[in-house]
Amino acid sequence: MNVFHHLVKTRNNHDKLKAFLRRLRCKAMYFEPGLSDEPNVYKSYKDEEFVDFVIRNSSLNYSRLLGPTKIGRNFFLLTP
């Protein structure tokens, strides 16, 4: 659920994530952003910024916060 934050650590992987999201077609995505305070990353997104990034670069248009996970990260549902 929260693997995308590993792909924003370098510019190359960030670009690959954008390309992947642009090709992705799905009816829904459950999305859990990673921690926004990781050091030495190409992009450090806050939760809403990361959700907006995914929406801007995919066929998904809406987000709904479902609540926090057991470890305190926010959990979102993204839909077209």
PDB file of N, CA, C and O in Angstrom:
ATOM      1  N   MET A   1       0.818  -1.206   0.000  1.00  0.00           N
ATOM      2  CA  MET A   1       0.000   0.000   0.000  1.00  0.00           C
ATOM      3  C   MET A   1       0.859   1.267   0.000  1.00  0.00           C
ATOM      4  O   MET A   1       0.459   2.289  -0.557  1.00  0.00           O
ATOM      5  N   ASN A   2       1.998   1.203   0.602  1.00  0.00           N
ATOM      6  CA  ASN A   2       2.787   2.432   0.696  1.00  0.00           C
ATOM      7  C   ASN A   2       4.169   2.260   0.079  1.00  0.00           C
ATOM      8  O   ASN A   2       5.187   2.477   0.737  1.00  0.00           O
ATOM      9  N   VAL A   3       4.194   1.871  -1.181  1.00  0.00           N
ATOM     10  CA  VAL A   3       5.471   1.668  -1.851  1.00  0.00           C
ATOM     11  C   VAL A   3       5.899   2.860  -2.704  1.00  0.00           C
ATOM     12  O   VAL A   3       7.083   2.991  -3.012  1.00  0.00           O
ATOM     13  N   PHE A   4       4.981   3.720  -3.087  1.00  0.00           N
ATOM     14  CA  PHE A   4       5.331   4.824  -3.984  1.00  0.00           C
ATOM     15  C   PHE A   4       6.372   5.751  -3.369  1.00  0.00           C
ATOM     16  O   PHE A   4       7.186   6.323  -4.094  1.00  0.00           O
ATOM     17  N   HIS A   5       6.363   5.910  -2.051  1.00  0.00           N
ATOM     18  CA  HIS A   5       7.322   6.839  -1.453  1.00  0.00           C
ATOM     19  C   HIS A   5       8.764   6.363  -1.651  1.00  0.00           C
ATOM     20  O   HIS A   5       9.692   7.168  -1.560  1.00  0.00           O
ATOM     21  N   HIS A   6       8.964   5.089  -1.916  1.00  0.00           N
ATOM     22  CA  HIS A   6      10.310   4.595  -2.219  1.00  0.00           C
ATOM     23  C   HIS A   6      10.758   5.066  -3.605  1.00  0.00           C
ATOM     24  O   HIS A   6      11.955   5.104  -3.891  1.00  0.00           O
ATOM     25  N   LEU A   7       9.816   5.419  -4.452  1.00  0.00           N
ATOM     26  CA  LEU A   7      10.117   5.809  -5.824  1.00  0.00           C
ATOM     27  C   LEU A   7      10.317   7.311  -6.007  1.00  0.00           C
ATOM     28  O   LEU A   7      10.485   7.778  -7.134  1.00  0.00           O
ATOM     29  N   VAL A   8      10.302   8.059  -4.929  1.00  0.00           N
ATOM     30  CA  VAL A   8      10.550   9.499  -5.035  1.00  0.00           C
ATOM     31  C   VAL A   8      11.894   9.882  -4.420  1.00  0.00           C
ATOM     32  O   VAL A   8      12.179  11.060  -4.203  1.00  0.00           O
ATOM     33  N   LYS A   9      12.702   8.885  -4.150  1.00  0.00           N
ATOM     34  CA  LYS A   9      14.000   9.146  -3.531  1.00  0.00           C
ATOM     35  C   LYS A   9      15.029   9.662  -4.529  1.00  0.00           C
ATOM     36  O   LYS A   9      15.956  10.378  -4.151  1.00  0.00           O
ATOM     37  N   THR A  10      14.870   9.300  -5.806  1.00  0.00           N
ATOM     38  CA  THR A  10      15.774   9.803  -6.847  1.00  0.00           C
ATOM     39  C   THR A  10      14.945  10.406  -7.979  1.00  0.00           C
ATOM     40  O   THR A  10      13.781  10.049  -8.168  1.00  0.00           O
ATOM     41  N   ARG A  11      15.552  11.313  -8.722  1.00  0.00           N
ATOM     42  CA  ARG A  11      14.839  11.938  -9.842  1.00  0.00           C
ATOM     43  C   ARG A  11      14.466  10.896 -10.893  1.00  0.00           C
ATOM     44  O   ARG A  11      13.362  10.932 -11.436  1.00  0.00           O
ATOM     45  N   ASN A  12      15.371   9.977 -11.182  1.00  0.00           N
ATOM     46  CA  ASN A  12      15.118   8.947 -12.179  1.00  0.00           C
ATOM     47  C   ASN A  12      13.888   8.111 -11.798  1.00  0.00           C
ATOM     48  O   ASN A  12      13.006   7.890 -12.627  1.00  0.00           O
ATOM     49  N   ASN A  13      13.833   7.658 -10.568  1.00  0.00           N
ATOM     50  CA  ASN A  13      12.683   6.856 -10.132  1.00  0.00           C
ATOM     51  C   ASN A  13      11.411   7.695 -10.051  1.00  0.00           C
ATOM     52  O   ASN A  13      10.321   7.188 -10.313  1.00  0.00           O
ATOM     53  N   HIS A  14      11.536   8.955  -9.695  1.00  0.00           N
ATOM     54  CA  HIS A  14      10.380   9.857  -9.668  1.00  0.00           C
ATOM     55  C   HIS A  14       9.792   9.972 -11.074  1.00  0.00           C
ATOM     56  O   HIS A  14       8.576   9.917 -11.252  1.00  0.00           O
ATOM     57  N   ASP A  15      10.660  10.132 -12.064  1.00  0.00           N
ATOM     58  CA  ASP A  15      10.204  10.210 -13.459  1.00  0.00           C
ATOM     59  C   ASP A  15       9.547   8.900 -13.898  1.00  0.00           C
ATOM     60  O   ASP A  15       8.545   8.921 -14.613  1.00  0.00           O
ATOM     61  N   LYS A  16      10.097   7.774 -13.481  1.00  0.00           N
ATOM     62  CA  LYS A  16       9.509   6.471 -13.806  1.00  0.00           C
ATOM     63  C   LYS A  16       8.144   6.304 -13.150  1.00  0.00           C
ATOM     64  O   LYS A  16       7.233   5.735 -13.753  1.00  0.00           O
ATOM     65  N   LEU A  17       7.992   6.795 -11.921  1.00  0.00           N
ATOM     66  CA  LEU A  17       6.695   6.736 -11.246  1.00  0.00           C
ATOM     67  C   LEU A  17       5.663   7.557 -12.011  1.00  0.00           C
ATOM     68  O   LEU A  17       4.533   7.107 -12.202  1.00  0.00           O
ATOM     69  N   LYS A  18       6.040   8.751 -12.449  1.00  0.00           N
ATOM     70  CA  LYS A  18       5.132   9.582 -13.256  1.00  0.00           C
ATOM     71  C   LYS A  18       4.687   8.835 -14.510  1.00  0.00           C
ATOM     72  O   LYS A  18       3.501   8.815 -14.839  1.00  0.00           O
ATOM     73  N   ALA A  19       5.630   8.229 -15.198  1.00  0.00           N
ATOM     74  CA  ALA A  19       5.310   7.497 -16.426  1.00  0.00           C
ATOM     75  C   ALA A  19       4.385   6.320 -16.131  1.00  0.00           C
ATOM     76  O   ALA A  19       3.450   6.057 -16.887  1.00  0.00           O
ATOM     77  N   PHE A  20       4.642   5.619 -15.043  1.00  0.00           N
ATOM     78  CA  PHE A  20       3.782   4.502 -14.643  1.00  0.00           C
ATOM     79  C   PHE A  20       2.366   4.984 -14.355  1.00  0.00           C
ATOM     80  O   PHE A  20       1.399   4.383 -14.823  1.00  0.00           O
ATOM     81  N   LEU A  21       2.237   6.056 -13.594  1.00  0.00           N
ATOM     82  CA  LEU A  21       0.916   6.576 -13.232  1.00  0.00           C
ATOM     83  C   LEU A  21       0.143   7.012 -14.477  1.00  0.00           C
ATOM     84  O   LEU A  21      -1.076   6.845 -14.533  1.00  0.00           O
ATOM     85  N   ARG A  22       0.817   7.553 -15.449  1.00  0.00           N
ATOM     86  CA  ARG A  22       0.148   8.010 -16.672  1.00  0.00           C
ATOM     87  C   ARG A  22      -0.397   6.850 -17.496  1.00  0.00           C
ATOM     88  O   ARG A  22      -1.366   7.016 -18.236  1.00  0.00           O
ATOM     89  N   ARG A  23       0.215   5.685 -17.374  1.00  0.00           N
ATOM     90  CA  ARG A  23      -0.270   4.498 -18.088  1.00  0.00           C
ATOM     91  C   ARG A  23      -1.299   3.710 -17.279  1.00  0.00           C
ATOM     92  O   ARG A  23      -2.030   2.893 -17.838  1.00  0.00           O
ATOM     93  N   LEU A  24      -1.358   3.943 -16.001  1.00  0.00           N
ATOM     94  CA  LEU A  24      -2.208   3.173 -15.095  1.00  0.00           C
ATOM     95  C   LEU A  24      -3.696   3.454 -15.336  1.00  0.00           C
ATOM     96  O   LEU A  24      -4.112   4.608 -15.437  1.00  0.00           O
ATOM     97  N   ARG A  25      -4.474   2.398 -15.424  1.00  0.00           N
ATOM     98  CA  ARG A  25      -5.932   2.519 -15.526  1.00  0.00           C
ATOM     99  C   ARG A  25      -6.511   1.611 -14.458  1.00  0.00           C
ATOM    100  O   ARG A  25      -6.299   0.398 -14.478  1.00  0.00           O
ATOM    101  N   CYS A  26      -7.230   2.193 -13.540  1.00  0.00           N
ATOM    102  CA  CYS A  26      -7.828   1.395 -12.466  1.00  0.00           C
ATOM    103  C   CYS A  26      -9.114   2.065 -12.007  1.00  0.00           C
ATOM    104  O   CYS A  26      -9.321   3.255 -12.241  1.00  0.00           O
ATOM    105  N   LYS A  27      -9.966   1.304 -11.359  1.00  0.00           N
ATOM    106  CA  LYS A  27     -11.238   1.820 -10.849  1.00  0.00           C
ATOM    107  C   LYS A  27     -11.070   2.454  -9.479  1.00  0.00           C
ATOM    108  O   LYS A  27     -11.877   3.287  -9.067  1.00  0.00           O
ATOM    109  N   ALA A  28     -10.019   2.055  -8.777  1.00  0.00           N
ATOM    110  CA  ALA A  28      -9.757   2.621  -7.457  1.00  0.00           C
ATOM    111  C   ALA A  28      -8.333   2.282  -7.046  1.00  0.00           C
ATOM    112  O   ALA A  28      -7.759   1.289  -7.493  1.00  0.00           O
ATOM    113  N   MET A  29      -7.774   3.128  -6.184  1.00  0.00           N
ATOM    114  CA  MET A  29      -6.458   2.868  -5.622  1.00  0.00           C
ATOM    115  C   MET A  29      -6.505   3.201  -4.139  1.00  0.00           C
ATOM    116  O   MET A  29      -6.923   4.290  -3.747  1.00  0.00           O
ATOM    117  N   TYR A  30      -6.077   2.265  -3.334  1.00  0.00           N
ATOM    118  CA  TYR A  30      -5.873   2.538  -1.918  1.00  0.00           C
ATOM    119  C   TYR A  30      -4.442   3.016  -1.784  1.00  0.00           C
ATOM    120  O   TYR A  30      -3.512   2.337  -2.218  1.00  0.00           O
ATOM    121  N   PHE A  31      -4.263   4.178  -1.187  1.00  0.00           N
ATOM    122  CA  PHE A  31      -2.959   4.830  -1.198  1.00  0.00           C
ATOM    123  C   PHE A  31      -2.573   5.268   0.202  1.00  0.00           C
ATOM    124  O   PHE A  31      -3.328   5.954   0.892  1.00  0.00           O
ATOM    125  N   GLU A  32      -1.395   4.861   0.600  1.00  0.00           N
ATOM    126  CA  GLU A  32      -0.839   5.251   1.897  1.00  0.00           C
ATOM    127  C   GLU A  32       0.509   5.918   1.656  1.00  0.00           C
ATOM    128  O   GLU A  32       1.501   5.232   1.409  1.00  0.00           O
ATOM    129  N   PRO A  33       0.558   7.256   1.726  1.00  0.00           N
ATOM    130  CA  PRO A  33       1.835   7.939   1.525  1.00  0.00           C
ATOM    131  C   PRO A  33       2.834   7.543   2.617  1.00  0.00           C
ATOM    132  O   PRO A  33       2.453   7.152   3.720  1.00  0.00           O
ATOM    133  N   GLY A  34       4.101   7.653   2.284  1.00  0.00           N
ATOM    134  CA  GLY A  34       5.141   7.403   3.279  1.00  0.00           C
ATOM    135  C   GLY A  34       5.352   8.623   4.153  1.00  0.00           C
ATOM    136  O   GLY A  34       4.608   9.599   4.066  1.00  0.00           O
ATOM    137  N   LEU A  35       6.351   8.562   4.979  1.00  0.00           N
ATOM    138  CA  LEU A  35       6.677   9.685   5.842  1.00  0.00           C
ATOM    139  C   LEU A  35       7.257  10.814   5.014  1.00  0.00           C
ATOM    140  O   LEU A  35       8.059  10.575   4.111  1.00  0.00           O
ATOM    141  N   SER A  36       6.856  12.053   5.316  1.00  0.00           N
ATOM    142  CA  SER A  36       7.299  13.188   4.505  1.00  0.00           C
ATOM    143  C   SER A  36       8.615  13.776   4.989  1.00  0.00           C
ATOM    144  O   SER A  36       9.130  14.712   4.377  1.00  0.00           O
ATOM    145  N   ASP A  37       9.162  13.256   6.057  1.00  0.00           N
ATOM    146  CA  ASP A  37      10.385  13.843   6.601  1.00  0.00           C
ATOM    147  C   ASP A  37      11.618  12.961   6.395  1.00  0.00           C
ATOM    148  O   ASP A  37      12.590  13.058   7.144  1.00  0.00           O
ATOM    149  N   GLU A  38      11.573  12.104   5.377  1.00  0.00           N
ATOM    150  CA  GLU A  38      12.727  11.266   5.087  1.00  0.00           C
ATOM    151  C   GLU A  38      13.864  12.137   4.549  1.00  0.00           C
ATOM    152  O   GLU A  38      13.632  12.977   3.680  1.00  0.00           O
ATOM    153  N   PRO A  39      15.073  11.952   5.045  1.00  0.00           N
ATOM    154  CA  PRO A  39      16.204  12.768   4.569  1.00  0.00           C
ATOM    155  C   PRO A  39      16.727  12.267   3.225  1.00  0.00           C
ATOM    156  O   PRO A  39      16.528  11.108   2.861  1.00  0.00           O
ATOM    157  N   ASN A  40      17.393  13.151   2.499  1.00  0.00           N
ATOM    158  CA  ASN A  40      18.107  12.804   1.270  1.00  0.00           C
ATOM    159  C   ASN A  40      17.225  12.157   0.201  1.00  0.00           C
ATOM    160  O   ASN A  40      17.596  11.139  -0.383  1.00  0.00           O
ATOM    161  N   VAL A  41      16.070  12.748  -0.048  1.00  0.00           N
ATOM    162  CA  VAL A  41      15.197  12.241  -1.100  1.00  0.00           C
ATOM    163  C   VAL A  41      15.018  13.336  -2.152  1.00  0.00           C
ATOM    164  O   VAL A  41      15.161  14.523  -1.858  1.00  0.00           O
ATOM    165  N   TYR A  42      14.705  12.924  -3.374  1.00  0.00           N
ATOM    166  CA  TYR A  42      14.494  13.883  -4.453  1.00  0.00           C
ATOM    167  C   TYR A  42      13.257  14.734  -4.180  1.00  0.00           C
ATOM    168  O   TYR A  42      13.310  15.958  -4.293  1.00  0.00           O
ATOM    169  N   LYS A  43      12.144  14.092  -3.820  1.00  0.00           N
ATOM    170  CA  LYS A  43      10.905  14.797  -3.490  1.00  0.00           C
ATOM    171  C   LYS A  43      10.396  14.310  -2.141  1.00  0.00           C
ATOM    172  O   LYS A  43      10.272  13.106  -1.915  1.00  0.00           O
ATOM    173  N   SER A  44      10.107  15.230  -1.265  1.00  0.00           N
ATOM    174  CA  SER A  44       9.551  14.897   0.039  1.00  0.00           C
ATOM    175  C   SER A  44       8.146  15.490   0.098  1.00  0.00           C
ATOM    176  O   SER A  44       7.972  16.678   0.369  1.00  0.00           O
ATOM    177  N   TYR A  45       7.153  14.650  -0.158  1.00  0.00           N
ATOM    178  CA  TYR A  45       5.769  15.104  -0.226  1.00  0.00           C
ATOM    179  C   TYR A  45       5.074  14.956   1.121  1.00  0.00           C
ATOM    180  O   TYR A  45       5.236  13.945   1.805  1.00  0.00           O
ATOM    181  N   LYS A  46       4.308  15.959   1.492  1.00  0.00           N
ATOM    182  CA  LYS A  46       3.350  15.802   2.581  1.00  0.00           C
ATOM    183  C   LYS A  46       2.196  14.969   2.015  1.00  0.00           C
ATOM    184  O   LYS A  46       2.064  14.842   0.798  1.00  0.00           O
ATOM    185  N   ASP A  47       1.367  14.406   2.885  1.00  0.00           N
ATOM    186  CA  ASP A  47       0.309  13.490   2.431  1.00  0.00           C
ATOM    187  C   ASP A  47      -0.532  14.058   1.291  1.00  0.00           C
ATOM    188  O   ASP A  47      -0.646  13.436   0.235  1.00  0.00           O
ATOM    189  N   GLU A  48      -1.115  15.226   1.497  1.00  0.00           N
ATOM    190  CA  GLU A  48      -1.997  15.811   0.484  1.00  0.00           C
ATOM    191  C   GLU A  48      -1.238  16.148  -0.791  1.00  0.00           C
ATOM    192  O   GLU A  48      -1.793  16.036  -1.884  1.00  0.00           O
ATOM    193  N   GLU A  49       0.020  16.560  -0.672  1.00  0.00           N
ATOM    194  CA  GLU A  49       0.827  16.838  -1.862  1.00  0.00           C
ATOM    195  C   GLU A  49       1.057  15.566  -2.672  1.00  0.00           C
ATOM    196  O   GLU A  49       1.020  15.591  -3.902  1.00  0.00           O
ATOM    197  N   PHE A  50       1.295  14.457  -1.979  1.00  0.00           N
ATOM    198  CA  PHE A  50       1.530  13.190  -2.666  1.00  0.00           C
ATOM    199  C   PHE A  50       0.245  12.715  -3.345  1.00  0.00           C
ATOM    200  O   PHE A  50       0.278  12.235  -4.478  1.00  0.00           O
ATOM    201  N   VAL A  51      -0.879  12.850  -2.653  1.00  0.00           N
ATOM    202  CA  VAL A  51      -2.171  12.495  -3.253  1.00  0.00           C
ATOM    203  C   VAL A  51      -2.394  13.346  -4.503  1.00  0.00           C
ATOM    204  O   VAL A  51      -2.799  12.822  -5.541  1.00  0.00           O
ATOM    205  N   ASP A  52      -2.136  14.641  -4.415  1.00  0.00           N
ATOM    206  CA  ASP A  52      -2.300  15.530  -5.566  1.00  0.00           C
ATOM    207  C   ASP A  52      -1.374  15.135  -6.712  1.00  0.00           C
ATOM    208  O   ASP A  52      -1.777  15.178  -7.874  1.00  0.00           O
ATOM    209  N   PHE A  53      -0.145  14.752  -6.397  1.00  0.00           N
ATOM    210  CA  PHE A  53       0.795  14.291  -7.424  1.00  0.00           C
ATOM    211  C   PHE A  53       0.242  13.068  -8.150  1.00  0.00           C
ATOM    212  O   PHE A  53       0.284  13.009  -9.379  1.00  0.00           O
ATOM    213  N   VAL A  54      -0.268  12.101  -7.413  1.00  0.00           N
ATOM    214  CA  VAL A  54      -0.821  10.894  -8.025  1.00  0.00           C
ATOM    215  C   VAL A  54      -2.018  11.249  -8.899  1.00  0.00           C
ATOM    216  O   VAL A  54      -2.134  10.748 -10.018  1.00  0.00           O
ATOM    217  N   ILE A  55      -2.897  12.097  -8.410  1.00  0.00           N
ATOM    218  CA  ILE A  55      -4.091  12.490  -9.174  1.00  0.00           C
ATOM    219  C   ILE A  55      -3.699  13.253 -10.449  1.00  0.00           C
ATOM    220  O   ILE A  55      -4.258  12.997 -11.515  1.00  0.00           O
ATOM    221  N   ARG A  56      -2.758  14.172 -10.346  1.00  0.00           N
ATOM    222  CA  ARG A  56      -2.325  14.949 -11.519  1.00  0.00           C
ATOM    223  C   ARG A  56      -1.709  14.075 -12.604  1.00  0.00           C
ATOM    224  O   ARG A  56      -1.766  14.414 -13.786  1.00  0.00           O
ATOM    225  N   ASN A  57      -1.127  12.965 -12.209  1.00  0.00           N
ATOM    226  CA  ASN A  57      -0.393  12.133 -13.154  1.00  0.00           C
ATOM    227  C   ASN A  57      -1.062  10.797 -13.449  1.00  0.00           C
ATOM    228  O   ASN A  57      -0.417   9.879 -13.957  1.00  0.00           O
ATOM    229  N   SER A  58      -2.337  10.682 -13.137  1.00  0.00           N
ATOM    230  CA  SER A  58      -3.049   9.422 -13.379  1.00  0.00           C
ATOM    231  C   SER A  58      -4.455   9.714 -13.885  1.00  0.00           C
ATOM    232  O   SER A  58      -4.835  10.869 -14.076  1.00  0.00           O
ATOM    233  N   SER A  59      -5.211   8.659 -14.098  1.00  0.00           N
ATOM    234  CA  SER A  59      -6.608   8.802 -14.520  1.00  0.00           C
ATOM    235  C   SER A  59      -7.537   8.962 -13.324  1.00  0.00           C
ATOM    236  O   SER A  59      -8.757   9.005 -13.485  1.00  0.00           O
ATOM    237  N   LEU A  60      -6.978   9.048 -12.150  1.00  0.00           N
ATOM    238  CA  LEU A  60      -7.776   9.212 -10.931  1.00  0.00           C
ATOM    239  C   LEU A  60      -8.011  10.696 -10.678  1.00  0.00           C
ATOM    240  O   LEU A  60      -7.141  11.523 -10.954  1.00  0.00           O
ATOM    241  N   ASN A  61      -9.184  11.031 -10.152  1.00  0.00           N
ATOM    242  CA  ASN A  61      -9.552  12.440  -9.994  1.00  0.00           C
ATOM    243  C   ASN A  61      -9.957  12.841  -8.585  1.00  0.00           C
ATOM    244  O   ASN A  61      -9.928  14.024  -8.245  1.00  0.00           O
ATOM    245  N   TYR A  62     -10.328  11.885  -7.776  1.00  0.00           N
ATOM    246  CA  TYR A  62     -10.862  12.208  -6.451  1.00  0.00           C
ATOM    247  C   TYR A  62     -10.127  11.435  -5.368  1.00  0.00           C
ATOM    248  O   TYR A  62      -9.650  10.321  -5.587  1.00  0.00           O
ATOM    249  N   SER A  63     -10.050  12.049  -4.203  1.00  0.00           N
ATOM    250  CA  SER A  63      -9.442  11.362  -3.055  1.00  0.00           C
ATOM    251  C   SER A  63     -10.355  11.496  -1.846  1.00  0.00           C
ATOM    252  O   SER A  63     -11.063  12.488  -1.672  1.00  0.00           O
ATOM    253  N   ARG A  64     -10.311  10.477  -1.032  1.00  0.00           N
ATOM    254  CA  ARG A  64     -11.062  10.502   0.232  1.00  0.00           C
ATOM    255  C   ARG A  64     -10.163   9.910   1.308  1.00  0.00           C
ATOM    256  O   ARG A  64      -9.665   8.793   1.172  1.00  0.00           O
ATOM    257  N   LEU A  65      -9.964  10.666   2.369  1.00  0.00           N
ATOM    258  CA  LEU A  65      -9.198  10.178   3.503  1.00  0.00           C
ATOM    259  C   LEU A  65     -10.030   9.137   4.237  1.00  0.00           C
ATOM    260  O   LEU A  65     -11.139   9.426   4.688  1.00  0.00           O
ATOM    261  N   LEU A  66      -9.496   7.927   4.355  1.00  0.00           N
ATOM    262  CA  LEU A  66     -10.208   6.862   5.051  1.00  0.00           C
ATOM    263  C   LEU A  66      -9.867   6.830   6.529  1.00  0.00           C
ATOM    264  O   LEU A  66     -10.627   6.292   7.334  1.00  0.00           O
ATOM    265  N   GLY A  67      -8.734   7.402   6.886  1.00  0.00           N
ATOM    266  CA  GLY A  67      -8.326   7.454   8.283  1.00  0.00           C
ATOM    267  C   GLY A  67      -6.886   7.023   8.448  1.00  0.00           C
ATOM    268  O   GLY A  67      -6.218   6.683   7.472  1.00  0.00           O
ATOM    269  N   PRO A  68      -6.408   7.037   9.673  1.00  0.00           N
ATOM    270  CA  PRO A  68      -5.023   6.642   9.927  1.00  0.00           C
ATOM    271  C   PRO A  68      -4.872   5.122  10.027  1.00  0.00           C
ATOM    272  O   PRO A  68      -5.802   4.410  10.405  1.00  0.00           O
ATOM    273  N   THR A  69      -3.684   4.651   9.679  1.00  0.00           N
ATOM    274  CA  THR A  69      -3.363   3.240   9.851  1.00  0.00           C
ATOM    275  C   THR A  69      -2.908   3.006  11.289  1.00  0.00           C
ATOM    276  O   THR A  69      -2.819   3.943  12.081  1.00  0.00           O
ATOM    277  N   LYS A  70      -2.627   1.770  11.610  1.00  0.00           N
ATOM    278  CA  LYS A  70      -2.168   1.446  12.967  1.00  0.00           C
ATOM    279  C   LYS A  70      -0.856   2.133  13.321  1.00  0.00           C
ATOM    280  O   LYS A  70      -0.586   2.407  14.490  1.00  0.00           O
ATOM    281  N   ILE A  71      -0.039   2.411  12.300  1.00  0.00           N
ATOM    282  CA  ILE A  71       1.241   3.071  12.581  1.00  0.00           C
ATOM    283  C   ILE A  71       1.164   4.590  12.402  1.00  0.00           C
ATOM    284  O   ILE A  71       2.182   5.279  12.452  1.00  0.00           O
ATOM    285  N   GLY A  72      -0.052   5.105  12.193  1.00  0.00           N
ATOM    286  CA  GLY A  72      -0.261   6.545  12.175  1.00  0.00           C
ATOM    287  C   GLY A  72      -0.180   7.228  10.826  1.00  0.00           C
ATOM    288  O   GLY A  72      -0.282   8.452  10.753  1.00  0.00           O
ATOM    289  N   ARG A  73      -0.003   6.477   9.764  1.00  0.00           N
ATOM    290  CA  ARG A  73      -0.007   7.090   8.434  1.00  0.00           C
ATOM    291  C   ARG A  73      -1.437   7.204   7.925  1.00  0.00           C
ATOM    292  O   ARG A  73      -2.284   6.365   8.231  1.00  0.00           O
ATOM    293  N   ASN A  74      -1.698   8.249   7.148  1.00  0.00           N
ATOM    294  CA  ASN A  74      -3.031   8.422   6.582  1.00  0.00           C
ATOM    295  C   ASN A  74      -3.238   7.473   5.419  1.00  0.00           C
ATOM    296  O   ASN A  74      -2.305   7.147   4.684  1.00  0.00           O
ATOM    297  N   PHE A  75      -4.487   7.034   5.267  1.00  0.00           N
ATOM    298  CA  PHE A  75      -4.862   6.043   4.257  1.00  0.00           C
ATOM    299  C   PHE A  75      -5.959   6.653   3.398  1.00  0.00           C
ATOM    300  O   PHE A  75      -6.974   7.110   3.922  1.00  0.00           O
ATOM    301  N   PHE A  76      -5.765   6.664   2.075  1.00  0.00           N
ATOM    302  CA  PHE A  76      -6.673   7.325   1.152  1.00  0.00           C
ATOM    303  C   PHE A  76      -7.256   6.337   0.155  1.00  0.00           C
ATOM    304  O   PHE A  76      -6.651   5.313  -0.164  1.00  0.00           O
ATOM    305  N   LEU A  77      -8.446   6.671  -0.329  1.00  0.00           N
ATOM    306  CA  LEU A  77      -9.045   5.994  -1.467  1.00  0.00           C
ATOM    307  C   LEU A  77      -9.059   6.990  -2.612  1.00  0.00           C
ATOM    308  O   LEU A  77      -9.611   8.083  -2.483  1.00  0.00           O
ATOM    309  N   LEU A  78      -8.448   6.613  -3.746  1.00  0.00           N
ATOM    310  CA  LEU A  78      -8.430   7.459  -4.943  1.00  0.00           C
ATOM    311  C   LEU A  78      -9.292   6.801  -6.005  1.00  0.00           C
ATOM    312  O   LEU A  78      -9.199   5.594  -6.229  1.00  0.00           O
ATOM    313  N   THR A  79     -10.133   7.597  -6.662  1.00  0.00           N
ATOM    314  CA  THR A  79     -11.061   7.064  -7.669  1.00  0.00           C
ATOM    315  C   THR A  79     -11.116   8.003  -8.872  1.00  0.00           C
ATOM    316  O   THR A  79     -10.754   9.175  -8.773  1.00  0.00           O
ATOM    317  N   PRO A  80     -11.585   7.462 -10.036  1.00  0.00           N
ATOM    318  CA  PRO A  80     -11.705   8.311 -11.245  1.00  0.00           C
ATOM    319  C   PRO A  80     -12.816   9.348 -11.109  1.00  0.00           C
ATOM    320  O   PRO A  80     -13.044  10.132 -12.030  1.00  0.00           O
TER     321      PRO A  80
END
